[in-house]
Amino acid sequence: MSAVEVEQTALPGIGLRHDFTTRAGQRVGVVSHRTGRRDLVIYDKDDPDRACQTVKLNDHEADALAELLGAPRIVQRLNELHQQVEGLVSVQLPIPAGSPYAGRPMGEARVRTRTSASIVAVVRGGQVVASPGPAFVFAEGDIVVVVGSADSTSEVADILAGG
């Protein structure tokens, strides 16, 4: 699998543009405006400097698109990692009813410090929060994606269930 080369171009007074060419030869880009708006741009195959389609995205729409594109890639990359690193597992652990961490920030559980496992994502209501920070507040019913050894991920399950 070869890496995709992403080109970054400063757009004075506007923001930044990131472009790449797909394996099929289609040029795709994202213009990140200083205002926070993002435009998804599809370029003309015959003239890569001419946009033939532009989709303007607000913050919520850009986040939704990133989650749609990113969530399956996270799972795929974890599966690839499992094949490459012996002893590495990923598990999906619920925040059960009565968990001492429901309604509390993730950092208070000190999962990485206590177990050496890492929380890499949280699934809530069908939405994926990738790489949540310590201020992320767990909710009952969240599914926490944890990566580590079999023992460390088991310890995380115990922590999330009972403290």
C-alpha positions, 0 to 999 in steps of 0.5 A, a space after each residue: 500500500 503506497 502513501 498518498 501525497 498530499 499537497 498543501 497550498 497557502 491561499 493568502 486571505 483565504 486559508 489553506 488548500 490540501 489536494 491529492 490525486 486518487 489512484 484513478 487520476 481524480 484530483 480531490 481537495 479541501 479548502 480550509 477557510 480562515 473562517 472555519 468553513 471547509 470546501 470539499 473540491 473535486 477538480 476537472 480530470 482534464 484541467 486539474 486547476 479547474 474545480 468542477 464540483 465544490 461542496 461547502 461544509 460547516 463545522 458539523 458537516 465537516 465533522 460528520 464527513 470526517 467521522 464517516 471516512 475516519 471510523 472505518 479506517 481506524 478499525 482497518 488500521 487496528 486490524 492491520 496492527 493486530 496482524 503486525 504486532 503479536 500480543 496486541 488486542 483491541 476490545 470494545 468495552 461498554 460504560 455500564 449502568 452504574 459505572 463510577 466513570 459515567 458522567 466523569 472525564 476520561 482522565 479521571 479513570 487514569 487508564 493509561 497510567 494504571 494499565 498501559 492500555 490506550 483508549 483510542 476511540 469512543 462510540 456514542 449513539 453511532 458516532 465515533 469520537 477518535 482519540 478522545 482527550 482526558 476532558 472527554 466525559 464518558 456517558 452510560 452506554 458509550 462503547 470504549 475502544 481500547 488497545 493494549 495487551 489482553 491483560 491490560 485491556 481486561 484491567 480497563 474493563 474492570 476499571 470502567 465497571 467498578 473503579 
